[in-house]
Amino acid sequence: MGRPQPQIELYSTCPQSKDARRGDYARSVSEVARWSEEAGCRGMLIYTDNSIVDPWVVAQHVIATTGFLRPLVAVQPVYMHPYSAAKKVASIALLYGRAVDVNLVAGGFRNDLRALGDATPHDERYDRLVEYATIFRQLLEDGGGVSFEGRYYRVANARLNPRVPPELRPRLLISGSSPAGRAAAQSIDAVAIRYPQPPEEENEADLRANGLEHGIRVGIIAREHAAEAWAVARSRFPRRREGELAHKLAMNVSDSEWHRQLSSGPDGGEHEPHPYWLEPFKSYGTFCPYLVGSYGRVADELSRYLALGVRTLITDIPREPDDLHHARQVVSTAMLSLAA
């Protein structure tokens, strides 16, 4: 008799407003949200930065056009006080009887932060995020009379109305690529999300330290035959000189640990012995590594991450409705392999 099958929380990713024509964006969000729900995803990640629309507005649109999908809203302290974020969660719970999850973001592009007057150093941004999450969670769990005094935030007898039922409180995720990010995740009991290295290069001791729950963000392109998968991958992410230049420029204005780690890795490709592929990231086609190949080969690679304790997977923005079904097939096969 095999071991119990592990439970994997699967999220997709929402399209970005800057990649769509003005009149098409709402339709595109609704479409991808429905695809995600039909594929059985728990939720859908919604980005935040200075160049795209407000993620809370997008989240409300997603909830209005789906039945159960949870928007995974990126929350950056520079944009919003923790009380305001908690109030939005409470308001959505009351209006729709629905929940959102929250992806806590410490950084971003330095120029975005400086434009808003924020010059906080990298590791200190995680200290601020811990204070932020502490107030946010206490408001959601206690509702009334929350007081906190820290370096970055102070609240005195803050009361949250309406109250949020336990079943509608958000799951917290946070970037966990850097030591500061992992320490913050441990402190606030959040899921540490990483942009993974190839499985053989992952540091198992770091990942399993102190029982930290962790996940990965990785695109998946899998088909019955590897050649078909690579043909799809190459057509979606052709090598572009202008994209490579844009990536280098982004490297100059970002101090994120994950950006640095991925940029220093090998590109990979269909002639490599494994399906880990970084060329789309390095050509500014996307912001995560990809696993490309046959169902079985990609499932084998994914099962190695699951064996390291990964229990949350955030996939890239789907281009077609079947993309998430292909990914779900890979995930199911990897889970069965781990349980065998």
BELJOHU-V171958 format. One record per helix or strand of 3 or more residues. SS is the DSSP state (2 for helix, 1 for strand). FROM is the first residue (numbers start at 1). TO is the last residue. Records with the same first field share a line. If there is no record, write none. Layout:
SS=FROM-TO  FROM-TO
This chain:
1=9-13  43-46  70-76  101-105  146-149  154-158  172-175  191-194  214-217  219-223  290-294  310-317
2=17-19  22-38  55-64  82-96  110-115  122-142  166-168  179-188  199-201  204-211  226-236  241-252  257-263  279-282  295-307  321-339
